[in-house]
């Protein structure tokens, strides 16, 4: 059972999350030949102050 994890800053609407989960699931199923019903996707919202890029915090 594949698990795809997405970490991002907060801000997506519920509809955007639904669309993202559907699109990622479909892309993975197409690319791997796996049944889409076996693909799990999680979206974890991480506050900006918990991210760093290039040695600098985002928040």
Helices and strands as residue ranges (DSSP letters): E 3-8, H 14-32, G 36-38, E 40-45, G 48-50, E 52-53, E 56-57
